[in-house]
C-alpha cells in the first residue's frame, strides 16, 4: 500500500546551478535597495543593453551590498567565505551599478 504523504518524487529539488540563478534577482534587488533606487530586477529583466549604467551607487553602498551578498550566498548557497567574496566581486563587476564617487574615493 502506497502512502502519498511520503512520496517525494513530484517535488523537484533545485540543482546548484538553479539555486545560483535564483539568487541573482535577490542580489540585484538588494543592490537597487541599498543604492536608494526604486528599480527592481523585474524592471531590468531581459534587457540586453548596459542597463547598469543607468543608475549609480557610492563606493560605500557597493561595499555594503557586496558584504550583504557575501553573507547571503554563504547562508543560502552554503558557499565558503572566500568563494562568496569572489562571486560577489564578479557579480559587482558584471552587473554592479556605476560608482558615483569613484574619483573621490581613489584619490
ABEGO torsion letter per residue (X at the ends): XBBAAABAAABBBBBAAAAAAAAAAAAAAAAAAAAGBABBAAAABGBABBAAAABBBBAAAAAAAAAAAAAAAAAAAGBBAAAAAAAAAAAAAAABBBBAAAAAAAX
